[in-house]
Amino acid sequence: MPTPPATPAGSDVAPEQPAAVAVPSQQAERLGLGRLVRTPGYRRLLAVRFATQWADGMFQAALGGAVLFNPERQADPLAVAAGLAVLLLPYSVIGPFAGALLDRWDRRRVLMGANLVRAALVVVVAVTVFAGVAGPPLYLAALAVAGVSRFVLSGLSVALPHVVPRRHLVEANTFAVTAGAAMAAVGGASAIGLRELLGPDDTGSGITTLTAIVGSVVAAALAARFRRGSLGPDRADTSARTVSTVLHGFADGARATAATPSIAGSFLALAAHRLAFGISTLLTLLLFRYAFTDVGPLRAGLAGIGQTVVLAAAGLGSAALLAPWMVRRWGRPRTVRVALLVATATQLAVAALLSLPAVLVAAFVLGATGQVVKLCTDAAVQGEAGDEVLGRVFALYDIVFNVGYVIAVATAALLSPPDGWAPWLLAAAAGLYVLGLLGHDTQLRRKRVSSH
């Protein structure tokens, strides 16, 4: 089910002693939200994240409305899949290179410059929508915006350890990721509300899309307040091998991930969630567009998508409370297992009871369970990936997070009927969660064998 756009590489890693946070349980110290937010560097970086993700949510919802819920355009499953793909695929293509660059460039300048470039590209997309242009020109313009957005989000992820003491990193990361995703949901809701005022046609959609530049400009201004070099990287390779290293960024990240079973296992669990989630997202959008009708206060159409996003955001908020408690009580591996099992049961239930209320309930549950898996993956990366390869590991993280989603969306678009009524596809998504659980546990057994 659709959730607010979440930060794909939402975790954050301290540069020294990577193994110390490998298990974010009893050893992790709690600072408390009040004192955490009063930390100047963290508060400022959090503000950059909020503005960035609000703009992302605004842009994605505006573009989705222009493509799917615009009376001047008709969208079939493949058109919906193309729209979703352009929002998520670009950074997965450039990620290996961008990750290596983030290990070399001043991340403060990345956050400033990339946000300003994104604002300019949003203007191009808004003009394209306003002019009624469809197909490849619109998608190419949106691809450019999405690519820069992913670069910004990855820069936020690798910068946060430079403003938070290591012993508070898990707590700081949990709040930043969850609150950032909630801000993306607020941005999406803002786009839906503004579109209701301005109209669903190309003119209203174009103006709504243009409004997203506000968040990008604010984020750039906030990033400018950091001192030069204060966000890392700590050690930058400025040798003549820089270009070669950039070109091998994907292989570097893959090797670093494969060498650490806990990270590899977490990636497999997250990949399963994203595959299942991609199927659910496409079907849900089609169902709300073509199949569902209003049920009392529950709405179909774009308003129903807005209700779904709100419930999914509530699930994300619940995960921020549940995940730390579950990890302290059970440990990270069992927390991931429980989340995947609950997601499996939810997918089977919504396949059997396919209806608007069932989809809304599933949006909350899958929002919570998916975010629990993601937070555990964040903790695995932040505890066991060194700062010198951090950008490249996050690049691989984005590939897992986004390519799996896009593959699932495309496959579902090819298999789904035009109205999205495909319970068997939702049941297949449940099977993907089971495969993720098996892959996760297989990697953890590899870790135990290697330790003996």
Secondary structure, DSSP 8 states (H G I E B T S, - for coil): -------TT-----SS-GGGGSS-STTS----HHHHHTSHHHHHHHHHHHHHHHHHHHHHHHHHHHHHS-TTS---HHHHHHHHHHHHHHHHHHHHHHHHHHTTS-HHHHHHHHHHHHHHHHHHHHHHHHTT--SHHHHHHHHHHHHHHHHHHHHHHHHGGGTS-GGGHHHHHHHHHHHHHHHHHHHHHHHHHHHHHH-SSHHHHHHHHHTTHHHHHHHHHHHTTS-TTTT--SS---STTHHHHHHTHHHHHHHHHHT-HHHHHHHHHHHHHHHHHHHHHHHHHHIIIII---BTTB--HHHHHHHHHHHHHHHHHHHHHHHHHHHHHH-HHHHHHHHHHHHHHHHHHHHHT-SHHHHHHHHHHHHHHHHHHHHHHHHHHHHHS-GGGHHHHHHHHHHHHHHHHHHHHHHHHHHS-TT---HHHHHHHHHHHHHHHHHHHHHHHHHHHHH-
